[in-house]
């Protein structure tokens, strides 16, 4: 007919449901904006776009089943990614088997990009980069104080999943670069319900930096228990601050936390669909009544990239679209998108923001910083 239908299995229930909602909202905003602007032109004809969703229940096996269903039963040839590296890891072999292009914005694990996949394209930076900048920031602060960064101590507490395991690897690599000592290297319990054991070690060993990664649930757990246990660590760096709404939930207790982000509304990116990054931020808020975490922004950018490739291919042939995706070099409100041969985006940096005065303020890398970092945490 006159509609191009994308398929997606997204977490509407289960432990990733918060970020599943952000993913769906990001996809839906892209769909409505592209349709408002006239849709997609292929072979001289204009088409609207839509997404057919299923709930993967935050379960990798379920996600894989549903993608198989979308491709085999629903005959959908264009797949958007699920939320999270674990689920993307389960889905990628299915899209690869059927030679169906998948564009995703929420699977960052570097293990996705060493399998030789030809049909997987990710608009986001890979996960080992997420909190590595916190190690560089700590080294800067040590040097400013006339101290050798090699004397710094680092504590790592992460969920046992592909995304967080990569974050751990990136932090260890950067700590080793400076000769820093990793004094705690713990896994969060499976249900992400208590990190008392690790925080007791932090109080005893007094690391200079504590890194925590456990998606939204892990972020809530870290901020709450660091506050409750009065853990006085000079630098606390975590993932998923925004999607967990640590400012809304904890107020002053979230102050001075460093937060990894793929994107921020203050960055100087723009495109024809949304205008500036700040325009997107405001448009999303007016529609969904909350400000977009980066999970939503990268989901929107995934749809933009797919549509751009379909138009450049000027065809619905999946091989031609795959080749157009591989040749992508696109500036969006979310940043520049250009894929490596492995399918990950090589063109966009990660950013660290700090909660200052109840707001997220970019503090690193320096060229994106709007204020200096507060260190040590008071």
C-alpha positions as CSV (number, residue, x, y, z in Angstrom):
1,X,0.0,0.0,0.0
2,X,1.1,3.5,0.7
3,X,2.8,2.8,4.1
4,X,6.3,1.5,4.9
5,X,6.1,-0.6,8.0
6,X,9.0,-1.1,10.3
7,X,9.0,-3.8,12.9
8,X,10.3,-3.6,16.5
9,X,10.3,-5.8,19.6
10,X,10.7,-3.4,22.5
11,X,10.5,-3.9,26.3
12,X,7.1,-2.6,27.5
13,X,7.3,-4.9,30.5
14,X,10.1,-6.4,32.6
15,X,13.2,-4.9,34.0
16,X,14.0,-2.7,30.9
17,X,10.4,-1.3,30.6
18,X,11.5,2.3,31.6
19,X,14.0,2.4,28.7
20,X,11.6,0.5,26.5
21,X,9.1,3.3,26.8
22,X,11.9,5.9,25.9
23,X,12.8,3.8,22.9
24,X,9.2,3.6,21.6
25,X,8.6,7.3,22.2
26,X,11.8,8.1,20.2
27,X,10.7,5.9,17.3
28,X,7.1,7.3,17.4
29,X,8.3,11.0,17.4
30,X,10.5,10.3,14.3
31,X,7.5,8.6,12.6
32,X,5.1,11.5,13.3
33,X,7.7,14.1,12.2
34,X,8.7,12.4,9.0
35,X,5.0,11.8,8.1
36,X,4.2,15.5,8.9
37,X,7.0,16.6,6.5
38,X,5.6,14.5,3.7
39,X,6.9,11.0,4.3
40,X,9.4,9.0,2.2
41,X,9.8,9.1,-1.5
42,X,10.7,6.0,-3.4
43,X,10.5,5.6,-7.2
44,X,8.6,8.9,-7.5
45,X,5.9,7.8,-5.1
46,X,5.4,9.1,-1.5
47,X,4.8,6.8,1.4
48,X,3.9,7.3,5.1
49,X,5.8,5.2,7.7
50,X,4.6,3.3,10.7
51,X,6.0,0.8,13.3
52,X,4.5,-2.5,14.3
53,X,5.5,-3.3,17.9
54,X,5.6,-6.4,20.1
55,X,6.6,-6.5,23.8
56,X,9.7,-8.6,24.2
57,X,9.2,-8.6,28.0
58,X,12.9,-7.6,28.6
59,X,13.8,-11.2,27.7
60,X,16.4,-12.0,25.0
61,X,14.8,-15.3,23.9
62,X,11.4,-13.6,23.5
63,X,12.9,-10.8,21.5
64,X,14.5,-13.2,19.1
65,X,11.2,-15.1,18.7
66,X,9.3,-11.9,18.0
67,X,11.8,-10.7,15.3
68,X,11.4,-14.0,13.6
69,X,7.6,-13.6,13.7
70,X,7.9,-10.0,12.3
71,X,10.0,-11.2,9.4
72,X,8.4,-14.6,8.7
73,X,4.7,-14.1,9.6
74,X,4.2,-10.4,9.3
75,X,6.5,-10.2,6.3
76,X,8.2,-7.0,7.5
77,X,11.5,-6.3,5.9
78,X,12.8,-3.3,7.9
79,X,13.7,-3.9,11.6
80,X,14.4,-1.3,14.3
81,X,16.4,-2.5,17.3
82,X,15.1,-3.4,20.8
83,X,16.3,-1.7,24.0
84,X,19.6,-2.9,25.4
85,X,22.7,-4.8,24.3
86,X,21.6,-8.2,25.6
87,X,18.4,-8.1,23.6
88,X,20.1,-6.7,20.5
89,X,22.6,-9.6,20.8
90,X,19.7,-12.1,20.7
91,X,18.0,-10.4,17.8
92,X,21.0,-9.7,15.5
93,X,21.6,-13.4,14.4
94,X,17.9,-13.5,13.3
95,X,18.1,-10.4,11.1
96,X,21.4,-11.6,9.8
97,X,20.0,-15.0,8.9
98,X,17.2,-13.4,6.8
99,X,19.5,-10.7,5.5
100,X,17.2,-8.0,6.8
101,X,18.8,-4.6,7.8
102,X,18.4,-3.6,11.4
103,X,19.1,0.0,12.6
104,X,19.4,0.3,16.3
105,X,20.2,3.0,18.9
106,X,20.3,1.1,22.2
107,X,22.7,-1.9,21.8
108,X,26.1,-0.5,22.6
109,X,28.1,-3.6,23.5
110,X,31.3,-3.8,21.5
111,X,30.7,-7.6,21.3
112,X,27.9,-6.8,18.8
113,X,30.5,-5.4,16.4
114,X,33.1,-8.2,16.3
115,X,30.9,-10.9,14.8
116,X,31.1,-9.9,11.2
117,X,27.4,-8.9,10.9
118,X,26.6,-7.2,7.6
119,X,23.0,-6.1,8.4
120,X,23.4,-4.5,11.8
121,X,23.9,-0.7,12.1
122,X,24.1,1.2,15.3
123,X,23.9,5.0,15.6
124,X,25.4,5.2,19.1
125,X,28.9,5.1,20.5
126,X,30.0,1.7,21.8
127,X,29.7,0.9,25.5
128,X,33.4,0.7,26.4
129,X,33.5,4.5,25.8
130,X,30.6,5.4,28.2
131,X,32.5,6.0,31.5
132,X,36.1,5.9,30.2
133,X,36.0,9.7,30.2
134,X,35.6,9.7,34.0
135,X,39.1,8.1,34.3
136,X,40.5,10.8,32.1
137,X,38.8,13.4,34.2
138,X,40.2,11.9,37.4
139,X,43.7,11.9,35.9
140,X,43.3,15.6,35.0
141,X,42.3,16.5,38.5
142,X,45.2,14.6,40.0
143,X,47.6,16.4,37.7
144,X,46.1,19.8,38.6
145,X,46.7,19.0,42.3
146,X,50.3,18.0,41.5
147,X,49.7,14.3,42.2
148,X,50.6,11.4,40.0
149,X,47.5,9.8,38.4
150,X,49.1,6.4,39.0
151,X,48.4,6.8,42.7
152,X,44.6,7.0,42.1
153,X,42.3,4.2,43.1
154,X,39.3,3.1,41.2
155,X,36.2,1.0,42.2
156,X,34.0,-0.7,39.7
157,X,30.6,-2.2,40.4
158,X,28.5,-3.4,37.4
159,X,25.6,-5.5,36.3
160,X,26.6,-8.9,34.9
161,X,25.4,-8.2,31.3
162,X,27.1,-7.4,28.0
163,X,26.6,-3.6,28.2
164,X,28.0,-3.2,31.7
165,X,30.8,-5.8,31.2
166,X,32.0,-3.6,28.3
167,X,31.8,-0.5,30.5
168,X,34.0,-2.3,33.0
169,X,36.5,-3.2,30.3
170,X,36.7,0.4,29.0
171,X,37.3,1.7,32.5
172,X,40.0,-0.9,33.2
173,X,41.7,-0.1,29.9
174,X,41.8,3.6,30.7
175,X,42.9,3.0,34.4
176,X,45.7,0.8,33.1
177,X,46.8,3.6,30.7
178,X,47.5,5.8,33.7
179,X,48.7,3.0,36.0
180,X,45.7,3.5,38.4
181,X,44.9,0.6,40.7
182,X,41.4,-1.0,40.5
183,X,40.8,-1.8,44.2
184,X,37.2,-3.1,43.9
185,X,35.9,-5.0,40.9
186,X,32.4,-6.3,41.8
187,X,29.3,-7.6,40.1
188,X,25.8,-6.3,41.2
189,X,23.4,-8.9,42.3
190,X,21.1,-10.1,39.5
191,X,18.0,-8.3,40.7
192,X,19.9,-5.0,41.1
193,X,18.3,-4.7,44.6
194,X,21.2,-4.2,46.9
195,X,24.9,-3.1,46.7
196,X,25.6,-2.8,50.4
197,X,28.5,-5.3,50.3
198,X,30.3,-3.3,47.6
199,X,29.6,0.1,49.2
200,X,31.0,-1.2,52.6
201,X,34.2,-2.0,50.7
202,X,34.2,1.5,49.2
203,X,34.0,3.0,52.7
204,X,36.9,0.9,53.8
205,X,39.2,1.2,50.8
206,X,38.4,4.9,50.0
207,X,38.7,4.8,46.1
208,X,39.0,8.2,44.3
209,X,36.4,7.1,41.7
210,X,33.4,4.8,41.9
211,X,32.0,3.6,38.6
212,X,28.5,1.9,38.6
213,X,26.6,0.5,35.7
214,X,23.3,-1.3,35.8
215,X,20.9,0.4,33.5
216,X,18.0,2.5,35.1
217,X,17.5,0.2,38.0
218,X,21.2,0.2,38.8
219,X,21.4,4.0,38.7
220,X,18.5,4.3,41.2
221,X,20.2,1.8,43.4
222,X,23.6,3.5,43.3
223,X,22.3,7.0,44.1
224,X,20.0,5.8,46.8
225,X,22.4,3.6,48.7
226,X,25.5,5.9,48.3
227,X,23.3,8.5,50.0
228,X,21.8,6.2,52.7
229,X,25.2,4.7,53.6
230,X,26.9,8.2,53.5
231,X,29.6,6.9,51.1
232,X,32.0,9.8,50.7
233,X,33.7,9.0,47.3
234,X,35.3,12.0,45.6
235,X,34.0,11.0,42.1
236,X,30.8,8.9,41.4
237,X,30.2,8.1,37.7
238,X,27.1,6.1,36.6
239,X,25.1,5.3,33.5
240,X,21.4,5.9,32.9
241,X,20.9,9.0,35.1
242,X,18.3,10.6,32.9
243,X,16.3,7.5,32.1
244,X,16.2,6.6,35.8
245,X,15.3,10.2,36.7
246,X,17.8,10.4,39.5
247,X,17.2,14.1,39.9
248,X,13.4,13.8,40.2
249,X,13.7,10.8,42.5
250,X,16.5,11.9,44.8
251,X,16.9,15.7,44.5
252,X,20.0,16.8,46.5
253,X,21.2,13.2,47.0
254,X,21.9,13.1,43.2
255,X,24.0,16.3,43.2
256,X,27.5,16.0,41.7
257,X,27.0,12.6,40.2
258,X,28.7,12.2,36.9
259,X,26.4,10.8,34.2
260,X,27.4,9.2,30.9
261,X,25.3,10.4,27.9
262,X,25.3,9.7,24.2
263,X,23.7,13.1,23.5
264,X,22.8,16.3,25.2
265,X,20.4,19.1,24.1
266,X,23.2,21.7,24.4
267,X,25.3,20.1,21.6
268,X,25.6,22.1,18.4
269,X,23.9,19.5,16.1
270,X,20.9,20.2,13.8
271,X,19.0,18.6,10.9
272,X,16.0,19.4,8.6
273,X,13.6,17.2,10.5
274,X,13.9,18.7,14.0
275,X,16.2,21.7,13.7
276,X,18.7,21.9,16.6
277,X,19.3,19.5,19.4
278,X,17.5,21.9,21.7
279,X,14.5,22.0,19.3
280,X,14.2,18.2,19.5
281,X,14.5,18.4,23.3
282,X,11.6,20.8,23.5
283,X,9.5,19.0,20.9
284,X,9.8,15.7,22.7
285,X,8.9,17.4,26.1
286,X,5.8,19.1,24.7
287,X,4.6,15.7,23.3
288,X,5.4,13.3,26.1
289,X,5.6,15.7,29.1
290,X,9.1,14.8,30.1
291,X,12.5,15.8,28.7
292,X,14.1,13.2,26.4
293,X,16.9,11.0,27.8
294,X,19.5,10.0,25.2
295,X,17.8,6.6,24.7
296,X,14.9,8.4,23.1
297,X,17.1,10.7,21.0
298,X,19.1,7.8,19.6
299,X,15.9,5.9,18.8
300,X,14.6,8.9,16.8
301,X,18.0,9.1,15.0
302,X,17.7,5.4,14.1
303,X,14.5,6.0,12.1
304,X,16.0,9.0,10.4
305,X,19.0,7.0,9.3
306,X,16.8,4.2,8.0
307,X,14.6,6.6,6.0
308,X,17.6,8.4,4.6
309,X,19.0,5.0,3.4
310,X,15.6,4.0,1.8
311,X,15.4,7.3,-0.1
312,X,19.0,7.1,-1.3
313,X,18.6,3.4,-2.4
314,X,15.4,4.6,-4.1
315,X,14.2,1.0,-3.7
316,X,12.6,-1.4,-1.3
317,X,15.2,-4.0,-2.1
318,X,16.8,-4.9,1.2
319,X,20.3,-5.5,-0.3
320,X,20.3,-2.0,-1.9
321,X,19.1,-0.5,1.4
322,X,21.8,-2.4,3.3
323,X,24.4,-0.9,0.9
324,X,22.9,2.6,1.3
325,X,23.1,2.2,5.1
326,X,26.7,1.2,4.9
327,X,27.5,4.3,2.9
328,X,25.6,6.6,5.4
329,X,27.2,10.0,6.3
330,X,24.4,12.0,7.9
331,X,24.2,14.9,10.2
332,X,21.3,14.8,12.6
333,X,20.1,16.7,15.7
334,X,21.7,13.7,17.6
335,X,25.1,14.1,15.9
336,X,26.9,12.9,12.8
337,X,26.3,9.3,11.8
338,X,28.9,7.4,9.7
339,X,29.3,3.6,10.1
340,X,32.5,1.5,10.3
341,X,32.6,-1.7,8.3
342,X,31.5,-3.4,11.6
343,X,28.3,-1.3,11.7
344,X,29.0,1.0,14.7
345,X,29.0,4.8,14.5
346,X,32.5,6.2,14.3
347,X,31.5,9.9,14.1
348,X,30.1,10.9,17.5
349,X,31.7,11.3,20.9
350,X,30.4,10.3,24.4
351,X,29.8,13.1,26.9
352,X,29.9,13.2,30.7
353,X,27.5,15.5,32.5
354,X,27.3,16.3,36.2
355,X,24.3,16.9,38.3
356,X,24.8,20.6,39.4
357,X,22.0,22.6,41.0
358,X,19.4,20.0,39.9
359,X,20.4,20.1,36.3
360,X,22.6,18.0,34.0
361,X,25.7,20.1,33.0
362,X,28.2,18.9,30.4
363,X,31.7,18.8,32.0
364,X,33.7,16.5,29.7
365,X,35.2,16.3,27.1
366,X,36.4,19.9,27.5
367,X,35.2,21.0,24.1
368,X,31.6,20.2,25.1
369,X,31.8,21.4,28.7
370,X,29.5,24.2,29.7
371,X,30.8,24.3,33.3
372,X,33.8,22.9,35.1
373,X,33.4,19.6,37.0
374,X,32.8,19.9,40.8
375,X,35.5,17.7,42.3
376,X,35.8,16.3,44.9
377,X,32.1,15.7,45.6
378,X,31.3,17.8,48.7
